[in-house]
Amino acid sequence: MISQVKVRKANIRDNIFLSRVHNFGVKGGYFCGKQVIKPKDRIFWLKNQLSQKHISIYVSEIAKEKKAIGYVKFERVSHNIWEVTLANLPRFIGKGLGSKMLDLAIQRLKKYRKVSKIVAVVKNDNIDSQKCFLKKKFLKKKFNTKIHKTLNQCDAEKNLYFELSD
């Protein structure tokens, strides 16, 4: 199944899927943020996300089935530094698909954007995400507000900070 994963740029038709996966991450405690996207707000939310030049969202799918399984979102923190968030549907967590999604999405991001560094803030108890980032050669670092950048709502000093440089 891992070899069948592909990523594509998100579009407005992904609003139900993306909000569902996002809300699962919030409610399941996987994300640091607490904002749940209400059904009446999901189109506005996604249009806003897709219109931002500093945001890139990729939907991951099982190629043959064209079945969405998760997403990878990049937000530019500063100059060429991007922060990544990824999420899978519950039944695909812990199967190694996050690493493949992340790898493909990073390739796409680098093809269309200038990237010198990619960072992530991961909750201490989100072991699957930690494994995913370490597998993709991200370095776990102690967060230092003087040198590290993040947009994440998490308190990066209390959670784990990962960094991938070119």
C-alpha positions as CSV (number, residue, x, y, z in Angstrom):
1,M,0.0,0.0,0.0
2,I,2.9,2.4,0.7
3,S,4.1,2.3,-2.8
4,Q,0.6,3.2,-4.1
5,V,0.5,6.5,-2.1
6,K,0.6,9.8,-4.1
7,V,0.0,13.4,-3.3
8,R,-1.8,16.1,-5.2
9,K,-2.5,19.8,-4.5
10,A,-5.7,20.3,-2.5
11,N,-8.7,21.9,-4.1
12,I,-12.0,23.2,-2.9
13,R,-13.7,19.9,-3.5
14,D,-11.6,18.5,-0.6
15,N,-13.4,20.6,2.0
16,I,-15.3,17.8,3.6
17,F,-12.4,15.4,3.7
18,L,-9.8,18.0,5.0
19,S,-12.1,19.3,7.7
20,R,-12.9,15.8,8.8
21,V,-9.2,14.8,9.1
22,H,-8.3,18.1,10.7
23,N,-11.1,17.7,13.3
24,F,-10.0,14.2,14.1
25,G,-6.5,15.5,14.8
26,V,-7.8,18.2,17.1
27,K,-10.3,16.0,18.9
28,G,-7.9,13.1,19.2
29,G,-5.3,15.4,20.8
30,Y,-2.8,14.9,18.0
31,F,-2.7,18.6,17.1
32,C,-1.6,21.4,19.4
33,G,-4.4,23.7,18.1
34,K,-7.9,23.4,19.5
35,Q,-9.9,24.9,16.5
36,V,-12.6,22.5,15.3
37,I,-13.9,23.4,11.8
38,K,-17.7,23.4,11.8
39,P,-19.5,22.0,8.7
40,K,-20.9,25.5,7.9
41,D,-17.4,27.0,7.9
42,R,-15.4,24.4,6.0
43,I,-15.7,25.9,2.5
44,F,-14.8,29.4,3.8
45,W,-11.9,27.8,5.8
46,L,-10.5,25.9,2.9
47,K,-10.9,28.8,0.4
48,N,-9.0,31.0,2.8
49,Q,-6.3,28.4,3.2
50,L,-5.9,27.8,-0.5
51,S,-5.8,31.5,-1.3
52,Q,-2.8,32.2,0.9
53,K,0.5,32.3,-0.9
54,H,2.4,31.2,2.2
55,I,0.4,28.0,2.5
56,S,0.6,24.7,0.5
57,I,-1.7,21.8,1.1
58,Y,-1.4,18.4,-0.4
59,V,-3.9,15.6,-0.2
60,S,-2.5,12.1,-0.1
61,E,-4.3,9.3,-1.8
62,I,-4.0,5.6,-2.6
63,A,-3.3,5.9,-6.3
64,K,-5.4,3.1,-7.8
65,E,-8.4,3.8,-5.7
66,K,-8.2,7.7,-5.7
67,K,-9.1,7.4,-2.1
68,A,-7.9,10.2,0.2
69,I,-6.1,9.0,3.3
70,G,-4.6,12.2,4.8
71,Y,-2.9,15.5,4.1
72,V,0.3,17.4,4.5
73,K,0.2,21.2,5.0
74,F,3.1,23.6,4.8
75,E,3.0,27.2,6.1
76,R,5.9,29.6,5.5
77,V,7.3,30.7,8.8
78,S,9.8,33.2,7.4
79,H,11.8,33.7,4.3
80,N,12.5,30.0,3.1
81,I,11.5,28.3,6.3
82,W,8.3,26.2,6.2
83,E,6.4,24.5,9.0
84,V,4.7,21.2,8.3
85,T,1.6,19.5,9.7
86,L,0.4,16.1,8.6
87,A,-2.6,14.1,9.4
88,N,-4.1,10.8,8.4
89,L,-7.5,9.2,8.7
90,P,-7.5,7.1,11.9
91,R,-7.4,3.7,10.1
92,F,-4.1,4.7,8.4
93,I,-2.2,5.9,11.4
94,G,0.8,3.8,12.4
95,K,1.2,2.0,9.0
96,G,4.2,4.0,7.7
97,L,2.0,6.0,5.3
98,G,2.8,9.4,7.0
99,S,6.5,9.0,6.0
100,K,5.6,8.4,2.4
101,M,3.1,11.3,2.4
102,L,5.7,13.6,4.0
103,D,8.4,12.6,1.5
104,L,6.2,13.1,-1.6
105,A,4.8,16.4,-0.3
106,I,8.3,17.8,0.5
107,Q,9.4,16.9,-3.1
108,R,6.4,18.8,-4.4
109,L,7.0,21.8,-2.1
110,K,10.6,22.0,-3.2
111,K,9.6,21.9,-6.8
112,Y,7.4,25.0,-6.6
113,R,8.8,26.9,-3.6
114,K,12.1,28.0,-2.2
115,V,12.9,25.9,0.8
116,S,15.9,26.1,3.1
117,K,14.4,24.4,6.2
118,I,11.3,22.6,7.2
119,V,10.2,22.5,10.8
120,A,7.5,20.8,12.9
121,V,6.3,20.9,16.4
122,V,5.0,17.6,17.7
123,K,3.2,16.9,20.9
124,N,5.2,14.8,23.4
125,D,2.7,12.0,23.4
126,N,2.3,11.8,19.6
127,I,4.7,8.9,19.1
128,D,3.6,8.0,15.6
129,S,4.4,11.6,14.3
130,Q,7.7,11.6,16.1
131,K,8.7,8.3,14.4
132,C,7.5,9.7,11.0
133,F,9.7,12.8,11.3
134,L,12.8,10.9,12.6
135,K,12.4,8.4,9.8
136,K,12.5,11.3,7.2
137,K,15.8,12.5,8.8
138,F,14.3,15.4,10.7
139,L,16.5,16.3,13.7
140,K,14.9,16.6,17.1
141,K,16.1,19.8,18.8
142,K,15.5,21.7,22.0
143,F,13.4,24.7,21.0
144,N,15.2,28.1,21.4
145,T,13.1,31.2,20.8
146,K,16.2,33.1,19.8
147,I,17.1,30.9,16.8
148,H,14.1,28.7,16.0
149,K,10.8,29.8,14.3
150,T,7.4,28.3,14.6
151,L,3.8,29.3,13.8
152,N,2.4,26.4,15.8
153,Q,-0.1,27.2,18.6
154,C,1.7,24.6,20.7
155,D,4.1,25.8,23.3
156,A,7.1,24.6,21.4
157,E,9.3,24.7,24.5
158,K,7.1,22.1,26.1
159,N,6.7,19.9,23.1
160,L,9.1,18.5,20.5
161,Y,10.7,20.6,17.8
162,F,11.9,18.9,14.6
163,E,14.0,20.4,11.8
164,L,15.1,19.3,8.3
165,S,17.6,21.4,6.5
166,D,18.9,21.2,3.0
